[in-house]
Amino acid sequence: MDTSVSFLDSLQHTSDEEAWGRLVGMYSPLIRGWLKRFGASLDDVEDITQEVLTVVFRRFPEFRREPRAGAFRAWLRTITSNCLRDHWRKKNKQPPGIGGSDFGQVIAELQDPESGLSAQWNREHDRHVIQYLLQEVRPAFTDKTWLAFQRFALDGLSADDVSQELGISVNAVFVAKSRVLSRLRQRGLGLID
């Protein structure tokens, strides 16, 4: 994996099986979780997840990363809601909506970028992607660098406390944070805000 290339840039090469494997690994759990919220059966969840990822794969060359953040996230949300609607339309059935609401209303909310449901998708997407990218970049760093980053950036300890705990300079703590965040930003470019 070329760590100087963002995740989305690696997908530009549709022959890159590793990149597409990472896409499936990253997004299958997120999509499955959302589909289960719509009352989908396990068989439907698998079918729709596969359909969403197939559409993403097939249409990815058309995707244009816009100057606005979250373009891929919004594009994926739209594909997911369209595949969900099409799946139930083909089966001529409609699952119950979230909280007993109308299914069509739920889909409309998911497609509306200003709705609370879309905001929830955005938050969950970003958390999910960050966790995935943290796991993906972890092997690129020494244990001490990662631990300094984790204790300072994720656990919220002060740089002084991390410095004392790990026996490194305060500057080394800041450098560790900077290096890991730089790698995360590069890999996540275009995926999250």
C-alpha positions as CSV (number, residue, x, y, z in Angstrom):
1,M,0.0,0.0,0.0
2,D,1.3,3.4,-1.0
3,T,0.9,5.5,2.1
4,S,1.3,8.7,0.2
5,V,-2.0,8.1,-1.6
6,S,-5.4,8.7,-0.1
7,F,-7.9,5.9,0.2
8,L,-10.1,7.3,-2.6
9,D,-7.1,7.9,-4.9
10,S,-6.2,4.2,-4.5
11,L,-9.7,3.3,-5.7
12,Q,-9.1,5.1,-9.0
13,H,-7.3,2.1,-10.2
14,T,-10.1,-0.4,-10.5
15,S,-7.7,-3.2,-11.1
16,D,-6.2,-2.7,-7.6
17,E,-7.8,-5.6,-5.8
18,E,-6.3,-4.6,-2.5
19,A,-7.9,-1.2,-2.7
20,W,-11.3,-2.7,-3.5
21,G,-10.8,-5.2,-0.7
22,R,-10.2,-2.4,1.7
23,L,-13.4,-0.6,0.4
24,V,-15.4,-3.7,1.1
25,G,-13.8,-4.2,4.5
26,M,-14.4,-0.6,5.4
27,Y,-17.9,-0.1,4.2
28,S,-19.6,-3.5,4.5
29,P,-20.1,-3.2,8.3
30,L,-21.4,0.4,8.1
31,I,-23.9,-0.4,5.4
32,R,-25.0,-3.6,7.1
33,G,-25.7,-1.7,10.3
34,W,-27.8,0.8,8.5
35,L,-29.8,-1.8,6.6
36,K,-30.6,-3.7,9.8
37,R,-32.1,-0.4,11.1
38,F,-34.6,-0.6,8.3
39,G,-35.8,-4.0,9.4
40,A,-34.0,-5.9,6.7
41,S,-33.6,-9.7,7.1
42,L,-30.1,-11.1,7.2
43,D,-30.5,-12.3,3.6
44,D,-31.7,-8.9,2.5
45,V,-28.8,-7.2,4.3
46,E,-26.3,-9.3,2.5
47,D,-28.0,-8.8,-0.9
48,I,-28.3,-5.0,-0.5
49,T,-24.8,-4.6,0.9
50,Q,-23.4,-6.4,-2.2
51,E,-25.6,-4.3,-4.5
52,V,-24.4,-1.1,-2.9
53,L,-20.8,-2.0,-3.2
54,T,-21.3,-3.3,-6.8
55,V,-22.8,0.1,-7.7
56,V,-20.0,1.9,-6.0
57,F,-17.5,-0.2,-7.9
58,R,-19.3,0.2,-11.3
59,R,-19.9,3.9,-10.9
60,F,-16.7,5.0,-9.1
61,P,-15.1,6.3,-12.3
62,E,-18.0,8.8,-12.4
63,F,-17.5,10.0,-8.9
64,R,-16.0,13.4,-8.7
65,R,-14.5,14.6,-5.4
66,E,-15.9,18.0,-5.1
67,P,-14.1,20.8,-3.2
68,R,-16.7,20.2,-0.4
69,A,-15.9,17.8,2.4
70,G,-18.0,14.7,2.7
71,A,-18.7,14.3,-1.0
72,F,-18.0,10.5,-1.0
73,R,-20.0,10.1,2.2
74,A,-23.0,11.8,0.7
75,W,-22.6,9.8,-2.6
76,L,-22.4,6.5,-0.7
77,R,-25.5,7.5,1.4
78,T,-27.5,8.2,-1.8
79,I,-26.4,4.9,-3.4
80,T,-27.3,3.0,-0.2
81,S,-30.8,4.6,0.0
82,N,-31.4,4.0,-3.7
83,C,-30.4,0.4,-3.5
84,L,-32.5,-0.1,-0.4
85,R,-35.6,1.4,-2.1
86,D,-35.0,-0.6,-5.3
87,H,-34.5,-3.9,-3.4
88,W,-37.9,-3.5,-1.6
89,R,-39.6,-2.3,-4.8
90,K,-38.4,-5.5,-6.6
91,K,-39.6,-7.7,-3.8
92,N,-42.9,-5.8,-3.7
93,K,-42.7,-5.4,0.0
94,Q,-41.9,-2.6,2.4
95,P,-40.3,-3.0,5.8
96,P,-41.4,-0.9,8.7
97,G,-39.6,2.3,9.0
98,I,-37.5,3.4,12.0
99,G,-39.7,4.0,15.0
100,G,-42.8,2.9,13.1
101,S,-42.6,5.7,10.6
102,D,-43.4,5.3,6.9
103,F,-40.6,3.6,4.9
104,G,-40.8,6.1,2.1
105,Q,-40.4,8.9,4.6
106,V,-37.3,7.3,6.1
107,I,-35.7,7.0,2.6
108,A,-36.6,10.6,1.9
109,E,-35.0,11.7,5.1
110,L,-31.9,9.6,4.4
111,Q,-31.6,11.3,1.0
112,D,-32.2,14.8,2.3
113,P,-28.7,16.2,3.2
114,E,-30.3,18.5,5.8
115,S,-32.3,15.9,7.7
116,G,-31.5,14.5,11.2
117,L,-31.1,11.0,9.7
118,S,-28.5,12.2,7.2
119,A,-26.7,14.0,10.0
120,Q,-26.7,10.7,12.0
121,W,-25.4,8.9,8.9
122,N,-22.6,11.5,8.6
123,R,-21.5,11.1,12.2
124,E,-21.6,7.3,12.2
125,H,-19.8,7.2,8.8
126,D,-17.0,9.5,10.1
127,R,-16.6,7.5,13.4
128,H,-16.6,4.3,11.4
129,V,-14.0,5.5,8.9
130,I,-11.7,7.0,11.5
131,Q,-11.7,3.7,13.4
132,Y,-11.0,1.8,10.2
133,L,-8.2,4.2,9.2
134,L,-6.7,4.1,12.7
135,Q,-6.3,0.3,12.4
136,E,-5.0,0.6,8.8
137,V,-2.2,3.1,9.6
138,R,-1.3,1.6,13.0
139,P,1.4,-0.8,11.5
140,A,3.3,2.1,10.0
141,F,4.4,3.4,13.5
142,T,6.6,2.1,16.3
143,D,4.8,1.0,19.4
144,K,6.1,4.0,21.3
145,T,5.0,6.5,18.7
146,W,1.6,5.0,18.5
147,L,1.2,4.9,22.3
148,A,2.3,8.5,22.6
149,F,-0.3,9.4,19.9
150,Q,-3.0,7.3,21.6
151,R,-2.5,8.6,25.1
152,F,-2.2,12.2,24.0
153,A,-4.7,12.5,21.1
154,L,-7.2,9.8,21.9
155,D,-7.1,9.4,25.6
156,G,-6.7,13.1,26.3
157,L,-3.7,13.0,28.6
158,S,-1.5,16.1,28.7
159,A,1.7,16.1,26.8
160,D,3.6,16.3,30.1
161,D,1.8,13.3,31.5
162,V,2.5,11.2,28.3
163,S,6.1,12.4,28.3
164,Q,6.6,11.2,31.9
165,E,4.6,7.9,31.4
166,L,6.6,6.9,28.3
167,G,10.0,8.4,29.2
168,I,10.1,10.6,26.1
169,S,10.3,14.4,25.6
170,V,7.2,16.5,25.4
171,N,8.3,17.5,21.9
172,A,8.4,13.7,21.0
173,V,4.7,13.5,22.1
174,F,3.8,16.4,19.8
175,V,5.8,14.9,16.9
176,A,4.1,11.5,17.4
177,K,0.6,13.1,17.3
178,S,1.6,15.2,14.2
179,R,3.0,12.2,12.3
180,V,-0.1,9.9,13.0
181,L,-2.6,12.7,12.3
182,S,-0.8,13.6,9.0
183,R,-1.0,10.0,7.9
184,L,-4.7,9.7,8.9
185,R,-5.5,13.0,7.0
186,Q,-3.8,11.7,3.9
187,R,-5.5,8.3,3.9
188,G,-8.9,9.8,4.8
189,L,-8.7,12.7,2.3
190,G,-12.2,13.0,0.8
191,L,-13.8,10.5,3.1
192,I,-14.4,12.6,6.2
193,D,-14.7,16.3,7.2
